[in-house]
Amino acid sequence: MRLAFFASGGGSNVGAILDAIDRGDLRAEAVGLVTDRPDTGAAGRARDRAIPVTVVPPAEPAVFAQQILDVLARWETDTVALAGYLRKIPEPVVWAYRHRVLNVHPSLLPAFGGAGMYGKRVHRAVLEYGCRVSGATVHLVDAEFDTGPVILQEPVRVEADDTPESLAARVLEVEHRLFPQALALVADGCVTVEDRLVTISAPLRPDPAIPSAHDPGQGPPFP
């Protein structure tokens, strides 16, 4: 897998994925990072590892799409990981890399997704709604925000004393585990998509030290 990242923020998911590559849990080569801001933490993480960084600023839609396609082609990219990228991926890019663009979202989609729903906005909305369970989702990207087919999800209990910050921290821990796992499944050719149905043809490879909601040997995640 020749993996390109898109990120607009601190890049902790970029770091988690790069760590998975280093451990051999994900058979991929990080070929570059696209950002809309030159001074992001994600860009710093990439530069620290000598991974090319390209800033693609906002532009007219057709120009923006072509700039991204040109960068991805130059890197000979075959898969894209959206790791906190806050701009909508242009539809020509989605179709050029159909079923090869993955995003992580800090809720159990389709709940609390859509335009403007990212970061602490999601966690604040979860708490205001009174939910008892939140979680993380890794999904394939389509032409709309957060509506693509789901690859993996994992729940996170909402505690009575949670704040947006405390809930965000626990959900982020799950993202760091779930996103590399989903990419590994794609890299290993274990993911097929028909309409909205994602089929995984091999068992997941969870960290044996961390109980996973996807491990059939585990009981229900909550009492």
N, CA and C of each residue as an Amber inpcrd file, in Angstrom:
protein
   669
   0.8420000  -1.1860000   0.0000000   0.0000000   0.0000000   0.0000000
   0.8870000   1.2490000   0.0000000   0.6270000   2.1670000  -0.9130000
   1.3040000   3.4580000  -0.9490000   0.3130000   4.4870000  -0.4000000
   0.5670000   4.8850000   0.8370000  -0.4210000   5.6010000   1.6400000
  -0.0800000   7.0760000   1.7430000  -1.0350000   7.9260000   1.3670000
  -0.9120000   9.3680000   1.5600000  -1.8700000   9.8090000   2.6600000
  -1.4220000  10.7560000   3.4580000  -2.2410000  11.3150000   4.5340000
  -2.7810000  12.6770000   4.1270000  -3.9840000  12.9820000   4.6240000
  -4.5180000  14.3380000   4.5680000  -4.7980000  14.7350000   6.0170000
  -4.2920000  15.8810000   6.4620000  -4.4980000  16.2890000   7.8440000
  -4.4550000  17.8070000   7.9560000  -5.2570000  18.3240000   8.8950000
  -5.3180000  19.7680000   9.1210000  -4.9040000  20.1650000  10.5290000
  -4.6660000  19.1950000  11.4140000  -4.4240000  19.5120000  12.8130000
  -3.1610000  18.8840000  13.3600000  -3.2740000  18.3970000  14.6070000
  -2.1140000  17.9010000  15.3130000  -1.5400000  16.6150000  14.7750000
  -2.3690000  15.7950000  14.1590000  -1.8580000  14.6100000  13.4820000
  -1.5960000  13.4200000  14.3800000  -2.3280000  13.3020000  15.5050000
  -2.0670000  12.1460000  16.3620000  -2.4330000  10.8350000  15.6670000
  -3.4620000  10.8520000  14.8160000  -3.7880000   9.6380000  14.0570000
  -2.7180000   9.3310000  13.0100000  -2.1180000  10.3690000  12.4400000
  -0.9800000  10.1420000  11.5450000   0.1270000   9.4240000  12.3020000
   0.4140000   9.9000000  13.5050000   1.4380000   9.2580000  14.3120000
   1.1120000   7.8180000  14.6410000  -0.1540000   7.5410000  14.9730000
  -0.5570000   6.1720000  15.3050000  -0.4040000   5.2440000  14.1030000
  -0.7370000   5.7420000  12.9190000  -0.6080000   4.9200000  11.7170000
   0.8610000   4.6790000  11.3820000   1.6910000   5.7200000  11.4990000
   3.1160000   5.5430000  11.2420000   3.7290000   4.5560000  12.2430000
   3.2870000   4.6090000  13.4960000   3.7740000   3.6410000  14.4840000
   3.3800000   2.2200000  14.0980000   2.1580000   2.0440000  13.5750000
   1.7110000   0.7180000  13.1380000   2.5570000   0.2130000  11.9770000
   2.9430000   1.1160000  11.0700000   3.8290000   0.7300000   9.9690000
   5.1830000   0.2870000  10.5280000   5.6980000   1.0620000  11.4800000
   6.9980000   0.7250000  12.0670000   6.9650000  -0.6300000  12.7670000
   5.8460000  -0.9620000  13.4180000   5.7330000  -2.2350000  14.1270000
   5.5260000  -3.4140000  13.1920000   5.1870000  -3.1360000  11.9480000
   4.8710000  -4.2020000  11.0100000   3.4290000  -4.6340000  11.0480000
   2.5700000  -3.8920000  11.7710000   1.1500000  -4.2160000  11.8280000
   0.4050000  -3.7620000  10.5790000   0.9870000  -2.8370000   9.8530000
   0.3880000  -2.3040000   8.6350000   1.4410000  -2.3190000   7.5380000
   1.1740000  -3.1060000   6.4930000   2.1150000  -3.2040000   5.3790000
   1.8540000  -2.0540000   4.4080000   2.5230000  -0.9420000   4.6690000
   2.3030000   0.2620000   3.8680000   3.5530000   1.1140000   3.8690000
   3.6510000   1.9480000   2.8360000   4.6950000   2.9670000   2.7560000
   4.0150000   4.3260000   2.7890000   4.4160000   5.1720000   3.7210000
   3.8770000   6.5260000   3.8000000   4.5670000   7.3790000   2.7380000
   3.7920000   7.8000000   1.7180000   4.4080000   8.4820000   0.5730000
   4.3080000   9.9920000   0.6480000   3.4440000  10.5320000   1.5080000
   3.3370000  11.9790000   1.5950000   2.1540000  12.4100000   2.4290000
   2.1320000  13.7030000   2.7510000   1.0340000  14.2900000   3.5130000
   0.5640000  15.5600000   2.8340000  -0.7360000  15.6610000   2.6380000
  -1.3700000  16.8660000   2.1070000  -2.0050000  17.6090000   3.2700000
  -1.7660000  18.9060000   3.3490000  -2.3880000  19.7230000   4.3720000
  -2.8200000  21.0480000   3.7630000  -3.7300000  21.7110000   4.4580000
  -4.1640000  23.0330000   4.0030000  -3.5040000  24.1350000   4.8210000
  -2.6430000  23.7290000   5.7700000  -1.9710000  24.6970000   6.6370000
  -0.5070000  24.2680000   6.7930000   0.4400000  25.1520000   6.5560000
   1.8440000  24.7260000   6.5430000   2.4170000  24.4140000   7.9080000
   1.7850000  24.9180000   8.9930000   2.4000000  24.8110000  10.3140000
   1.6610000  23.8330000  11.2250000   0.9770000  22.8400000  10.6690000
   0.2280000  21.9010000  11.4820000   1.1570000  20.9150000  12.1900000
   0.6620000  20.3720000  13.2990000   1.3980000  19.3140000  13.9660000
   1.5760000  18.1040000  13.0820000   0.5560000  17.8070000  12.2730000
   0.6480000  16.6610000  11.3580000   1.7980000  16.8420000  10.3800000
   1.9360000  18.0500000   9.8380000   3.0330000  18.3170000   8.9100000
   4.3800000  18.1510000   9.6040000   4.4510000  18.5820000  10.8680000
   5.6900000  18.4100000  11.6190000   6.0350000  16.9430000  11.8290000
   5.0260000  16.1220000  12.1430000   5.2600000  14.6900000  12.3190000
   5.8050000  14.0790000  11.0240000   5.2180000  14.4840000   9.8960000
   5.6790000  13.9410000   8.6140000   7.1090000  14.3810000   8.3140000
   7.3910000  15.6520000   8.4990000   8.7440000  16.1460000   8.1980000
   9.7850000  15.4820000   9.0920000   9.4100000  15.2070000  10.3480000
  10.3460000  14.5370000  11.2500000  10.7640000  13.1650000  10.7270000
   9.9030000  12.5610000   9.9030000  10.1940000  11.2310000   9.3480000
  10.5800000  11.3080000   7.8720000  10.8980000  12.5020000   7.4110000
  11.3140000  12.7150000   6.0140000  10.2230000  12.3070000   5.0260000
   8.9660000  12.4710000   5.4170000   7.8340000  12.2130000   4.5250000
   7.4690000  13.5240000   3.8370000   7.3470000  13.5290000   2.5120000
   7.0320000  14.7780000   1.8030000   5.7270000  15.4020000   2.2810000
   5.7130000  16.7190000   2.3820000   4.5260000  17.4770000   2.7780000
   4.2120000  18.4820000   1.6810000   2.9550000  18.5000000   1.2600000
   2.5100000  19.4700000   0.2620000   1.3230000  20.2400000   0.8140000
   1.4130000  21.5680000   0.7710000   0.3000000  22.4170000   1.1840000
  -0.5540000  22.7160000  -0.0460000  -1.8220000  22.3270000   0.0300000
  -2.7710000  22.6170000  -1.0470000  -3.8190000  23.5570000  -0.4710000
  -3.7050000  24.8490000  -0.7170000  -4.6430000  25.8090000  -0.1280000
  -5.9950000  25.7370000  -0.8230000  -7.0430000  26.2770000  -0.1950000
  -8.3580000  26.3040000  -0.8310000  -8.3060000  27.0060000  -2.1780000
  -9.0940000  26.4970000  -3.1100000  -9.1430000  27.0730000  -4.4510000
 -10.5020000  26.7620000  -5.0690000 -10.7230000  27.2960000  -6.2420000
 -11.9490000  26.9680000  -6.9860000 -12.0330000  25.4490000  -7.1320000
 -13.2430000  24.8510000  -6.9970000 -13.3600000  23.3960000  -6.8670000
 -12.6040000  22.5910000  -7.9070000 -12.7160000  22.9430000  -9.1810000
 -12.0420000  22.1610000 -10.2070000 -10.5270000  22.2580000 -10.0820000
 -10.0430000  23.4470000  -9.7480000  -8.6010000  23.6450000  -9.5680000
  -8.1130000  22.8690000  -8.3550000  -8.8680000  22.9560000  -7.2560000
  -8.5150000  22.2570000  -6.0260000  -8.4190000  20.7560000  -6.2680000
  -9.4240000  20.1980000  -6.9650000  -9.4270000  18.7590000  -7.2530000
  -8.2240000  18.3680000  -8.0880000  -7.9090000  19.1520000  -9.1070000
  -6.7950000  18.7950000  -9.9770000  -5.4600000  18.9000000  -9.2510000
  -5.3250000  19.8970000  -8.3810000  -4.0860000  20.0240000  -7.6120000
  -3.8710000  18.7780000  -6.7480000  -4.9320000  18.3170000  -6.1050000
  -4.8160000  17.1300000  -5.2550000  -4.4910000  15.9090000  -6.0990000
  -5.1830000  15.7440000  -7.2170000  -4.9240000  14.5890000  -8.0790000
  -3.4850000  14.5950000  -8.5840000  -2.9720000  15.7700000  -8.9170000
  -1.5960000  15.8550000  -9.4000000  -0.6010000  15.4360000  -8.3100000
  -0.8410000  15.8800000  -7.0750000   0.0590000  15.5140000  -5.9730000
   0.0160000  14.0150000  -5.7300000  -1.1770000  13.4440000  -5.6720000
  -1.3110000  12.0050000  -5.4050000  -0.6780000  11.1830000  -6.5240000
  -0.8420000  11.6380000  -7.7570000  -0.2170000  10.9210000  -8.8770000
   1.3000000  10.9950000  -8.7930000   1.8280000  12.1450000  -8.4090000
   3.2780000  12.2940000  -8.2970000   3.8620000  11.3310000  -7.2570000
   3.0960000  11.0960000  -6.1970000   3.5400000  10.1620000  -5.1560000
   3.1940000   8.7060000  -5.4790000   2.5230000   8.4640000  -6.6050000
   2.0710000   7.1190000  -6.9790000   1.2250000   6.5040000  -5.8600000
   0.3170000   7.3210000  -5.3400000  -0.5510000   6.9310000  -4.2300000
  -1.5830000   5.9150000  -4.6820000  -1.8830000   4.9330000  -3.8140000
  -3.0380000   4.0700000  -4.0930000  -4.0920000   4.1070000  -2.9870000
  -3.7500000   4.6780000  -1.8160000  -4.7020000   4.7490000  -0.7130000
  -4.4890000   6.0610000   0.0260000  -5.5890000   6.6290000   0.5330000
  -5.5470000   7.9080000   1.2300000  -6.1750000   7.7420000   2.6110000
  -5.5120000   8.2770000   3.6260000  -6.0430000   8.2920000   4.9910000
  -6.3340000   9.7340000   5.3910000  -7.6090000  10.0380000   5.6600000
  -7.9850000  11.3570000   6.1440000  -7.8650000  11.3370000   7.6620000
  -6.8680000  12.0120000   8.1770000  -6.5630000  11.9610000   9.6050000
  -6.7390000  13.3570000  10.1990000  -8.0050000  13.7720000  10.3100000
  -8.2810000  15.1060000  10.8180000  -8.1750000  16.1770000   9.7560000
  -8.5820000  15.8430000   8.5360000  -8.5790000  16.8160000   7.4400000
  -9.9530000  17.4780000   7.4030000  -9.9930000  18.8060000   7.4760000
 -11.2470000  19.5200000   7.6990000 -11.8900000  20.0410000   6.4260000
 -11.3370000  19.7190000   5.2750000 -11.9490000  20.1580000   4.0240000
 -12.5910000  18.9740000   3.3050000 -13.6420000  19.2640000   2.5740000
 -14.3500000  18.2230000   1.8330000 -13.4680000  17.7450000   0.6780000
 -13.3500000  16.4420000   0.5480000 -12.5700000  15.8830000  -0.5480000
 -13.3480000  16.0520000  -1.8500000 -12.7460000  16.6510000  -2.8650000
 -13.4760000  16.8640000  -4.1210000 -13.9380000  15.5430000  -4.7380000
 -15.1040000  15.5780000  -5.3310000 -15.6810000  14.3560000  -5.8850000
 -14.7790000  13.6810000  -6.9190000 -14.0700000  14.4200000  -7.8020000
 -13.1740000  13.7280000  -8.7350000 -12.0980000  12.9040000  -8.0330000
 -11.6520000  13.3570000  -6.8560000 -10.6550000  12.5940000  -6.0960000
 -11.2930000  11.3410000  -5.5090000 -12.5060000  11.4840000  -4.9800000
 -13.2280000  10.3270000  -4.4280000 -13.3850000   9.2450000  -5.4840000
 -13.7600000   9.6470000  -6.6850000 -13.9830000   8.6410000  -7.7370000
 -12.6740000   8.0710000  -8.2710000 -11.6370000   8.8910000  -8.3240000
 -10.3400000   8.3860000  -8.7970000  -9.7610000   7.3410000  -7.8500000
 -10.0880000   7.4750000  -6.5550000  -9.5940000   6.5350000  -5.5390000
 -10.7750000   5.8570000  -4.8390000 -11.7320000   5.4250000  -5.6440000
 -12.9610000   4.8550000  -5.0890000 -12.6530000   3.6630000  -4.1910000
 -13.2190000   3.7140000  -3.0010000 -13.0370000   2.6780000  -1.9800000
 -11.5940000   2.5730000  -1.5000000 -10.8060000   3.6290000  -1.7370000
  -9.4270000   3.6550000  -1.2570000  -9.1380000   4.9330000  -0.4650000
 -10.1740000   5.6780000  -0.1230000 -10.0360000   6.8420000   0.7470000
 -10.7660000   6.5330000   2.0480000 -10.0370000   6.5260000   3.1630000
 -10.6020000   6.1790000   4.4530000 -10.5610000   7.3840000   5.3750000
 -11.5870000   7.4820000   6.2150000 -11.6790000   8.5650000   7.1850000
 -12.0050000   7.9820000   8.5510000 -11.5170000   8.6410000   9.6020000
 -11.9020000   8.2740000  10.9650000 -12.7580000   9.4000000  11.5290000
 -13.8480000   9.0190000  12.2100000 -14.7870000  10.0010000  12.7580000
 -15.0390000   9.6780000  14.2280000 -15.1130000  10.6950000  15.1040000
 -15.2120000  10.4440000  16.5410000 -16.6360000  10.2400000  17.0620000
 -17.4280000   9.4300000  16.3690000 -18.7420000   9.0130000  16.8670000
 -19.1110000   7.7310000  16.1460000 -20.2180000   7.1400000  16.5610000
 -20.7260000   5.9550000  15.8820000 -21.6540000   6.4270000  14.7660000
 -21.0860000   6.6220000  13.5880000 -21.9010000   7.0660000  12.4460000
 -23.0080000   6.0610000  12.1680000 -24.1790000   6.5510000  11.7140000
 -24.4540000   7.9070000  11.2020000 -24.7800000   8.9540000  12.2560000
 -24.6910000   8.6200000  13.5400000 -24.9630000   9.6100000  14.5740000
 -23.8420000  10.6470000  14.6370000 -24.2350000  11.9120000  14.7650000
 -23.3070000  13.0160000  14.9980000 -22.2490000  13.1400000  13.9050000
 -22.6690000  12.9710000  12.6590000 -21.8050000  13.1930000  11.5130000
 -22.3320000  14.3570000  10.6900000 -21.6650000  14.6280000   9.5800000
 -22.1140000  15.6570000   8.6600000 -21.2500000  16.9020000   8.6950000
 -21.5990000  17.8610000   7.8530000 -20.8200000  19.0930000   7.7250000
 -20.7310000  19.8050000   9.0680000 -19.5360000  20.2240000   9.4140000
 -19.3250000  20.9720000  10.6410000 -19.1950000  20.1310000  11.8910000
 -19.3790000  18.8140000  11.7830000 -19.2940000  17.9400000  12.9500000
 -17.9130000  17.2980000  12.9910000 -17.0430000  17.8710000  13.7970000
 -15.6960000  17.3360000  13.9330000 -15.1810000  17.7160000  15.3150000
 -14.1770000  16.9800000  15.7770000 -13.5090000  17.3080000  17.0240000
 -14.4550000  17.4340000  18.2000000 -14.2080000  18.4370000  19.0250000
 -14.9900000  18.5960000  20.2490000 -16.4420000  18.9650000  19.9760000
 -16.7360000  19.4530000  18.7870000 -18.1400000  19.7090000  18.4550000
 -18.9540000  18.4270000  18.5510000 -18.3540000  17.3230000  18.1010000
 -19.0380000  16.0350000  18.1540000 -19.2600000  15.6200000  19.6020000
 -18.2180000  15.6890000  20.4130000 -18.3160000  15.2200000  21.7910000
 -19.2600000  16.1060000  22.6120000 -19.2590000  17.3940000  22.3560000
 -20.1950000  18.2860000  23.0310000 -21.6350000  17.9220000  22.6590000
 -21.8690000  17.6360000  21.3850000 -23.2150000  17.2700000  20.9560000
 -23.6620000  15.9450000  21.5710000 -22.7420000  14.9820000  21.6740000
 -23.0610000  13.6930000  22.3030000 -23.5180000  13.9050000  23.7430000
 -22.7970000  14.7490000  24.4850000 -23.1430000  14.9910000  25.8820000
 -24.4430000  15.7810000  26.0030000 -24.6280000  16.7620000  25.1490000
 -25.8650000  17.5470000  25.2040000 -27.0910000  16.7010000  24.8850000
 -26.9060000  15.6950000  24.0380000 -28.0160000  14.8180000  23.6610000
 -28.3220000  13.7960000  24.7580000 -27.3890000  13.6140000  25.6840000
 -27.6010000  12.6650000  26.7600000 -27.2840000  11.2270000  26.3990000
 -26.4260000  11.0290000  25.4010000 -26.0900000   9.6660000  24.9960000
 -25.3150000   8.9520000  26.0980000 -25.5180000   7.6550000  26.1890000
 -24.7620000   6.8230000  27.1380000 -23.5830000   6.1170000  26.4600000
 -23.5940000   6.1120000  25.1230000 -22.5360000   5.4590000  24.3630000
 -22.1350000   6.3620000  23.1990000 -20.8400000   6.5220000  23.0140000
 -20.3130000   7.1540000  21.8040000 -19.3430000   6.1600000  21.1820000
 -18.3240000   6.6470000  20.4940000 -17.3840000   5.7120000  19.8910000
 -16.6470000   6.3240000  18.7310000 -16.0670000   5.4520000  17.9160000
 -15.3010000   5.8790000  16.7420000 -15.6760000   5.0160000  15.5520000
 -15.5850000   5.5900000  14.3740000 -15.9230000   4.9180000  13.1220000
 -14.8140000   5.1480000  12.1090000 -14.4140000   4.0950000  11.4150000
 -13.5790000   4.2310000  10.2200000 -14.4350000   3.8480000   9.0360000
 -14.5320000   4.7410000   8.0720000 -15.4130000   4.4990000   6.9310000
 -14.7340000   4.8980000   5.6340000 -15.2690000   4.3840000   4.5490000
 -14.8370000   4.7960000   3.2180000 -15.5020000   6.1240000   2.8780000
 -14.7970000   6.9560000   2.1570000 -15.2810000   8.3020000   1.8520000
 -16.0410000   8.2930000   0.5420000 -17.2100000   8.9400000   0.5620000
 -17.9600000   9.1550000  -0.6730000 -18.1050000  10.6570000  -0.9010000
 -19.0810000  11.0540000  -1.6950000 -19.1630000  12.4500000  -2.1130000
 -19.7190000  13.3800000  -1.0400000 -20.2560000  12.8360000   0.0610000
 -20.8220000  13.6620000   1.1200000 -20.0170000  13.4960000   2.3990000
 -20.3050000  14.3260000   3.3950000 -19.6140000  14.2300000   4.6730000
 -20.1200000  13.0310000   5.4710000 -19.2200000  12.1100000   5.8180000
 -19.4860000  11.0560000   6.8110000 -20.6260000  10.1180000   6.4250000
 -20.8190000   9.8770000   5.1380000 -21.9120000   8.9980000   4.7030000
 -21.4240000   7.7330000   4.0050000 -20.1200000   7.5380000   3.8880000
 -19.6010000   6.3800000   3.1690000 -19.7270000   5.0940000   3.9660000
 -19.5790000   3.9420000   3.3020000 -19.7170000   2.6380000   3.9500000
 -18.7480000   2.4780000   5.1250000 -19.2570000   1.8890000   6.1950000
 -18.4940000   1.7130000   7.4300000 -17.6370000   0.4580000   7.3450000
 -16.3640000   0.5920000   7.7130000 -15.4680000  -0.5670000   7.8060000
 -15.4370000  -1.1020000   9.2310000 -15.1060000  -0.2430000  10.1920000
 -15.0270000  -0.6600000  11.5920000 -15.6470000   0.4020000  12.4850000
 -16.2480000  -0.0500000  13.5810000 -16.7220000   0.8410000  14.6280000
 -16.4120000   0.2130000  15.9830000 -16.2270000   1.0660000  16.9720000
 -16.0300000   0.5710000  18.3310000 -16.6790000   1.5480000  19.3050000
 -17.4790000   1.0490000  20.2570000 -18.1620000   1.9340000  21.1940000
 -17.2610000   2.3950000  22.3270000 -17.6220000   3.5420000  22.8890000
 -16.9750000   4.0910000  24.0800000 -18.0780000   4.5390000  25.0250000
 -18.0250000   4.0610000  26.2770000 -19.0290000   4.4430000  27.2530000
 -18.9220000   5.9330000  27.5920000 -20.0660000   6.5900000  27.6850000
 -20.1210000   7.9750000  28.1580000 -20.3490000   7.9370000  29.6650000
 -19.4170000   8.5230000  30.4090000 -19.5170000   8.5360000  31.8590000
 -20.3320000   9.7360000  32.3300000 -20.9110000   9.6050000  33.5380000
 -21.7940000  10.6480000  34.0520000 -21.0750000  11.9810000  34.2360000
 -19.7730000  11.9340000  34.5420000 -19.0240000  13.1670000  34.7850000
 -18.1740000  13.5850000  33.5820000 -18.4410000  13.0300000  32.4110000
 -17.6420000  13.3650000  31.2350000 -17.7890000  14.8270000  30.8430000
 -16.7110000  15.3760000  30.3490000 -16.6910000  16.6570000  29.6500000
 -16.3500000  16.3680000  28.1900000 -16.5360000  17.3310000  27.3060000
 -16.0960000  17.0910000  25.9190000 -14.6300000  16.6820000  25.8370000
 -13.8070000  17.2300000  26.7190000 -12.3790000  16.9280000  26.6850000
 -12.0990000  15.5020000  27.1560000 -12.7410000  15.0750000  28.2300000
 -12.4720000  13.7300000  28.7420000 -13.0140000  12.6650000  27.8010000
 -14.1900000  12.9060000  27.2260000 -14.7370000  11.9550000  26.2630000
 -13.8620000  11.9080000  25.0110000 -13.4130000  13.0640000  24.5630000
 -12.5470000  13.1170000  23.3790000 -11.2880000  12.2940000  23.5880000
 -10.7070000  12.3640000  24.7710000  -9.4570000  11.6420000  25.0280000
  -9.6610000  10.1390000  24.9180000 -10.7890000   9.6150000  25.4440000
 -11.0220000   8.1740000  25.3910000 -11.3870000   7.7170000  23.9800000
 -12.1450000   8.5320000  23.2720000 -12.4770000   8.1880000  21.8850000
 -11.2160000   8.2010000  21.0310000 -10.3290000   9.1460000  21.2840000
  -9.1060000   9.2310000  20.4940000  -8.2330000   7.9880000  20.6780000
  -8.2100000   7.4450000  21.8790000  -7.4730000   6.1960000  22.1020000
  -7.9960000   5.0850000  21.1940000  -9.3180000   5.0140000  21.0360000
  -9.9100000   4.0120000  20.1560000  -9.5580000   4.3040000  18.7040000
  -9.6230000   5.5800000  18.3010000  -9.2520000   5.9420000  16.9260000
  -7.8440000   5.4650000  16.5990000  -6.9310000   5.6640000  17.5340000
  -5.5340000   5.3040000  17.2940000  -5.3550000   3.8090000  17.0780000
  -6.2400000   3.0160000  17.6230000  -6.1740000   1.5740000  17.4230000
  -6.9540000   1.1490000  16.1760000  -8.1230000   1.7750000  15.9930000
  -9.0520000   1.3230000  14.9570000  -8.5990000   1.7110000  13.5490000
  -8.0530000   2.9130000  13.4000000  -7.6990000   3.3940000  12.0570000
  -6.5810000   2.5470000  11.4400000  -5.4810000   2.3000000  12.1500000
  -4.4640000   1.4220000  11.5530000  -4.9940000   0.0250000  11.2560000
  -5.8910000  -0.4710000  12.0980000  -6.4450000  -1.8030000  11.8790000
  -7.2660000  -1.8390000  10.5900000  -8.0680000  -0.8150000  10.3640000
  -8.8650000  -0.7610000   9.1430000  -7.9730000  -0.6460000   7.9150000
  -6.9380000   0.1800000   7.9970000  -6.0150000   0.3010000   6.8710000
  -5.3010000  -1.0130000   6.5940000  -4.9620000  -1.7550000   7.6570000
  -4.3070000  -3.0530000   7.4660000  -5.2200000  -4.0210000   6.7330000
  -6.5040000  -3.9760000   7.0440000  -7.4520000  -4.8480000   6.3440000
  -7.5150000  -4.4990000   4.8570000  -7.5170000  -3.2120000   4.5510000
  -7.5270000  -2.7860000   3.1470000  -6.2210000  -3.1880000   2.4750000
  -5.1000000  -2.9590000   3.1440000  -3.8050000  -3.3030000   2.5670000
  -3.6800000  -4.7870000   2.2820000  -4.2910000  -5.6050000   3.1330000
  -4.2170000  -7.0610000   2.9750000  -5.2640000  -7.6020000   2.0080000
  -6.0480000  -6.7210000   1.3890000  -7.0610000  -7.1580000   0.4340000
  -8.2480000  -7.8570000   1.0720000  -8.5350000  -7.5280000   2.3300000
  -9.5920000  -8.2190000   3.0750000 -10.9260000  -7.4970000   3.0490000
 -11.0010000  -6.3310000   2.3970000 -12.2150000  -5.5210000   2.4000000
 -12.8210000  -5.4920000   1.0070000 -14.0820000  -5.9040000   0.9080000
 -14.8350000  -5.7690000  -0.3320000 -16.1000000  -4.9740000  -0.0490000
 -16.5680000  -4.2550000  -1.0690000 -17.7120000  -3.3690000  -0.9010000
 -18.7220000  -3.6500000  -2.0000000 -19.9700000  -3.8360000  -1.5880000
 -21.0690000  -3.9780000  -2.5380000 -22.1980000  -3.0900000  -2.0590000
 -22.5190000  -2.0800000  -2.8630000 -23.4320000  -1.0250000  -2.4330000
 -22.8840000  -0.4280000  -1.1370000 -23.6310000  -0.5190000  -0.0430000
 -23.1500000   0.0080000   1.2320000 -22.5980000  -1.0780000   2.1440000
 -22.6280000  -2.3150000   1.7010000 -22.2190000  -3.4210000   2.5550000
 -20.7220000  -3.6720000   2.4260000 -20.0150000  -3.5620000   3.5500000
 -18.5950000  -3.8790000   3.6040000 -18.4330000  -5.2800000   4.1680000
 -17.7130000  -6.1250000   3.4540000 -17.4280000  -7.4790000   3.9070000
 -15.9430000  -7.5960000   4.2050000 -15.6370000  -8.1290000   5.3810000
 -14.2490000  -8.3570000   5.7880000 -13.9920000  -9.8480000   5.7400000
 -13.0100000 -10.2490000   4.9410000 -12.8090000 -11.6620000   4.6430000
 -11.7420000 -12.3210000   5.4890000 -11.2180000 -11.6100000   6.4890000
 -10.2110000 -12.2100000   7.3610000 -10.4580000 -11.7240000   8.7750000
 -10.0550000 -12.4850000   9.7740000 -10.2450000 -12.0250000  11.1520000
  -9.4390000 -10.7770000  11.4240000  -9.9550000  -9.9360000  12.3080000
  -9.2270000  -8.7470000  12.7050000  -8.0310000  -9.1460000  13.5550000
  -7.1020000  -8.2000000  13.6760000  -5.8850000  -8.4750000  14.4250000
  -5.7550000  -7.4940000  15.5870000  -6.6280000  -7.6080000  16.5970000
  -6.5480000  -6.6500000  17.7030000  -5.3180000  -6.8820000  18.5620000
  -4.9270000  -5.8340000  19.2470000  -3.8660000  -5.9700000  20.2290000
  -4.3610000  -6.9010000  21.3210000  -3.7070000  -8.0270000  21.5670000
  -4.2110000  -8.9720000  22.5460000  -4.2840000  -8.4000000  23.9450000
  -3.5600000  -7.3110000  24.1970000  -3.5850000  -6.7180000  25.5220000
  -4.7650000  -5.7890000  25.7290000  -5.4860000  -5.4720000  24.6410000
  -6.5850000  -4.5130000  24.7220000  -7.8640000  -5.1920000  24.2630000
  -8.8290000  -5.4420000  25.1490000 -10.0890000  -6.0430000  24.7090000
 -10.7560000  -5.1880000  23.6570000 -11.2770000  -5.8170000  22.6330000
 -11.8920000  -5.1040000  21.5160000 -13.3350000  -5.5290000  21.3530000
 -14.1820000  -4.5660000  21.0180000 -15.5820000  -4.8910000  20.7740000
 -15.7490000  -5.7600000  19.5460000 -14.6840000  -5.8760000  18.7270000
 -14.7740000  -6.6650000  17.5010000 -14.2590000  -8.0840000  17.6970000
 -13.7370000  -8.4000000  18.8620000 -13.2000000  -9.7240000  19.1250000
 -14.3480000 -10.6420000  19.4970000 -14.6610000 -11.6640000  18.6650000
 -15.8030000 -12.5050000  18.9530000 -15.6600000 -13.2500000  20.2680000
 -14.4570000 -13.3020000  20.8100000 -14.2790000 -13.9630000  22.0930000
 -14.6770000 -13.1020000  23.2630000 -14.9000000 -11.8220000  23.0280000
 -15.2970000 -10.9180000  24.0910000 -16.8060000 -10.8980000  24.2360000
 -17.2650000 -10.6470000  25.4240000 -18.6870000 -10.5000000  25.6470000
 -19.1390000  -9.1050000  25.2810000 -20.3790000  -8.7510000  25.6160000
 -20.8750000  -7.4150000  25.3230000 -19.9900000  -6.3570000  25.9380000
 -19.7590000  -5.2270000  25.2310000 -18.8270000  -4.2340000  25.7340000
 -19.3130000  -3.5290000  26.9840000 -20.6280000  -3.5180000  27.2230000
 -21.1570000  -2.8330000  28.3850000 -22.1360000  -3.7530000  29.1010000
 -22.2900000  -3.5950000  30.4160000 -23.2510000  -4.4120000  31.1420000
 -24.6670000  -4.0260000  30.8100000
